[in-house]
Structures are given as C-alpha cells and as structure tokens.
Amino acid sequence: MARDSVCGMEVDPEKSNWVAEYDGKDYFFCSERCQKAFMKDPTKYTEIRPMGHGLQGMEGIQVAAAASARAADGSDTSTSPS
C-alpha cells in the first residue's frame, strides 16, 4: 500500500487510477482531486513540514523528546502556574 501525500489515505498502487511522478518517484492518490492538488504544488506534499499538533519527520521526534526530558526533570518552564 502507498499513502496519498495530500489526504493521507492508504492507496493500493495496483488499483489507483491517479498517479503522478515527481523527482523520480511515483505518487499515488485516492482521487483526481488529490492528484490535482499535488500536481499544483508537489513540494508542499513532499517536504517535511509542520502538520497537525506537532511536526512530521525527525524534527518533531527531537522536539517531543526534548520537551519530555524537561518535563521529567522539572526544568520545563514553558507552562505558567495555574
């Protein structure tokens, strides 16, 4: 299975009617709408970027690990007392 880079849905490459090639790699989509969005701005969907409540990629893992370590040792001063 492949993941639609636009909406995140799992897509079967053997059954998908929508595909685009970018930077030597094939990207599969669940719909024509997702394929068109990707083709309009492929870098938007292929680069590591902020997403949802955190970061996608290694930066997010490092940020989360650092925050967790600060909270565990009591040195996290990012929150104000209630």
N, C-alpha and C positions, 0 to 999 in steps of 0.2 A: 504494500500500500504506500501511497505517496500522500503528502499533506498539501492541500490547496494553500498557497502562500498568502492569499488575500483573506479568506474567511477562516482558515484553519481546519476545515473539514477534511476527513480522510477520503482519498480518491483512489480508485483502482485504475492504474495506468493502462491496463488492458481494455478497460471498458469506457474510459473517459473520451468524450468527443471533443474536448477542448484542451489544447496543449500549446505551449509557446516555448521557443528556445531563446535563452538569454545567456550570454557569456559562456557558451559551450555546454550548457546544461538544459535539459528538458524540464519544464514545469507543467504540472497537470492541474486542471481546475474542475470544480463541480458544475460550473455553469458558464455560459457565454459572458454573463455579466462580470464574473470574477476574472475571466480571461482578458476581457477588455480593460478592466481596471488595472490589471498587471501590465498590459501592453502600453498603457498610457504613461506609466511611471514605474518601470521594473525595479529601479534601485530602492524605491520606497518599500518594496516587499522582499528584497534580498539582503539588505544590510541589517546588522544588529541595531536595534533601536528601542527606546522606551516603549513599554506596552503594558496596558492594564495597571495593576497595582505595584509593579516592580519593573525590573529590566530583564530583557531577554538576552541570553548569552552569558559569557563569563563575568562581565562587569557586575551583573545582578547577583551572581553567586558570591563574588567577593564583597560586595556591599552588604548583602544579607549576613554573611559570616562575620564581618567586622561589627555590625550592629549587634549581633547575637553575643559576641565576645564582650562588648562593652556592657551590655545589659547583665551578663552573667557575673562580671567582676564589679559591678556597681559604678562604673565610670561613665555610664551613659547619661549625659546631661542634656539630651535633645528634647526631653519632655519636661514640662513645668509641673510643679507640685499642684495637686488639686486642692 
